[in-house]
Amino acid sequence: MTTRVAILGGTGYTALELLRILLRHPQATISAVTSRTETGAVGDVHPSLRGRLDLRLENLSPSQLADRADVVFCCLPHVASMEVVPQLLDAGLQVIDLSADYRLRDPAVYEAWYGHAHTDATRLASTVYGLPELFADRIPGQSLIANPGCYTSTSILALAPLLKERLIEPGGIIIDAKSGVSGAGRTPKLNILFSECNEALSAYSVGNHRHTPEIEQVLSDATGQAVDVIFTPHLIPMDRGIFATIYASPRGKPDPKTLLEAMRRFYEGRPFVRVIESLPTTKAVSGTNYCDLTVRVVKGRVLVLAVLDNLIKGASGVAVQNFNLLRGYPETSGLIV
């Protein structure tokens, strides 16, 4: 018995990765791929899927999707997602939303950071944040899962064990993170043109990046203390990958062995987080659903280094983890290659 799945907003990079994963998923059948702007065969928009998926891009209503699918992966942009998710839920569909529209609990915080009043605000407080390593027990049986972002997943996975065990201070944490260009999406923009971003490293949204309140909210919820971070993202000229170097103040005298053991305990039995002793590299996780973590002590400060693939563990791969938990399938289904 398989589950029928639809991709809402099927033209972007995250949708492509979702399609690739779901095509090899033993319990998933892709039944529809939608687009509001494109028409034609899915393989024409995503040439790597030619001959692998015999579907066309369609502009389907929620009721039409409900006739053809059981679960919808919503890959629409922020703001656009909240306009359609209520209709999908009313039609009886389970929804995994890859936008940021349901990640923040407070509608005032959402409006302040995204510049738009939330039109489905009453649902925010009850929506489960879909980071399985922290909240796997909350996901089964839900109707709506807020899928986390790439920077947030990297930062939260890196910090949660040490904050939970009170090994680092919850304030004054500095997150220096770098992302490949695919993190900016597939829509053409000046700053991601080859001649603009190649051979260049640039910071952006300094002091006001939208992932900041999400990181603070989730870490505070998961560890029971108010967490405060300074988050600075950078664009680096490679296709994919996130590398975060995180600086924190220790509680007591920091010991690298103790810190590593705490991370290993926290992620014991979690299939997609690898706590390693060597320094991580983005190439080691590229194309996979793994997050690699390690920790160092330098001049009395704790440094956590974390990497993942922004399109997979940072988006589509964790979405499939959520799908598996939602439907009662093995968490690794479709994700181990």
Rosetta blueprint (number, residue, H / E / L):
1 M L
2 T L
3 T E
4 R E
5 V E
6 A E
7 I E
8 L E
9 G L
10 G L
11 T L
12 G L
13 Y H
14 T H
15 A H
16 L H
17 E H
18 L H
19 L H
20 R H
21 I H
22 L H
23 L H
24 R L
25 H L
26 P L
27 Q L
28 A E
29 T E
30 I E
31 S E
32 A E
33 V E
34 T E
35 S L
36 R L
37 T L
38 E L
39 T L
40 G E
41 A E
42 V H
43 G H
44 D H
45 V H
46 H L
47 P H
48 S H
49 L H
50 R L
51 G L
52 R L
53 L L
54 D L
55 L L
56 R E
57 L E
58 E E
59 N L
60 L L
61 S L
62 P H
63 S H
64 Q H
65 L H
66 A H
67 D H
68 R H
69 A L
70 D L
71 V E
72 V E
73 F E
74 C E
75 C L
76 L L
77 P L
78 H L
79 V L
80 A H
81 S H
82 M H
83 E H
84 V H
85 V H
86 P H
87 Q H
88 L H
89 L H
90 D H
91 A L
92 G L
93 L L
94 Q E
95 V E
96 I E
97 D E
98 L L
99 S L
100 A L
101 D L
102 Y L
103 R L
104 L L
105 R L
106 D L
107 P H
108 A H
109 V H
110 Y H
111 E H
112 A H
113 W H
114 Y H
115 G L
116 H L
117 A L
118 H L
119 T L
120 D L
121 A H
122 T H
123 R H
124 L H
125 A H
126 S H
127 T L
128 V E
129 Y E
130 G L
131 L L
132 P H
133 E H
134 L H
135 F H
136 A H
137 D H
138 R H
139 I L
140 P L
141 G L
142 Q L
143 S L
144 L E
145 I E
146 A E
147 N L
148 P L
149 G L
150 C H
151 Y H
152 T H
153 S H
154 T H
155 S H
156 I H
157 L H
158 A H
159 L H
160 A H
161 P H
162 L H
163 L H
164 K H
165 E L
166 R L
167 L L
168 I E
169 E L
170 P L
171 G L
172 G L
173 I E
174 I E
175 I E
176 D E
177 A E
178 K E
179 S E
180 G L
181 V H
182 S H
183 G H
184 A H
185 G L
186 R L
187 T L
188 P L
189 K L
190 L H
191 N H
192 I H
193 L L
194 F H
195 S H
196 E H
197 C H
198 N L
199 E L
200 A L
201 L L
202 S E
203 A E
204 Y L
205 S L
206 V L
207 G L
208 N L
209 H L
210 R L
211 H H
212 T H
213 P H
214 E H
215 I H
216 E H
217 Q H
218 V H
219 L H
220 S H
221 D H
222 A H
223 T H
224 G L
225 Q L
226 A L
227 V L
228 D L
229 V E
230 I E
231 F E
232 T E
233 P E
234 H E
235 L E
236 I L
237 P L
238 M L
239 D L
240 R L
241 G L
242 I E
243 F E
244 A E
245 T E
246 I E
247 Y E
248 A E
249 S L
250 P E
251 R L
252 G L
253 K L
254 P L
255 D L
256 P H
257 K H
258 T H
259 L H
260 L H
261 E H
262 A H
263 M H
264 R H
265 R H
266 F H
267 Y L
268 E L
269 G L
270 R L
271 P L
272 F L
273 V E
274 R E
275 V E
276 I L
277 E L
278 S L
279 L L
280 P L
281 T L
282 T H
283 K H
284 A H
285 V L
286 S L
287 G L
288 T L
289 N L
290 Y L
291 C E
292 D E
293 L E
294 T E
295 V E
296 R E
297 V E
298 V E
299 K L
300 G L
301 R E
302 V E
303 L E
304 V E
305 L E
306 A E
307 V E
308 L E
309 D L
310 N L
311 L L
312 I H
313 K H
314 G H
315 A H
316 S H
317 G H
318 V H
319 A H
320 V H
321 Q H
322 N H
323 F H
324 N H
325 L H
326 L H
327 R H
328 G L
329 Y L
330 P L
331 E L
332 T L
333 S L
334 G L
335 L L
336 I L
337 V L
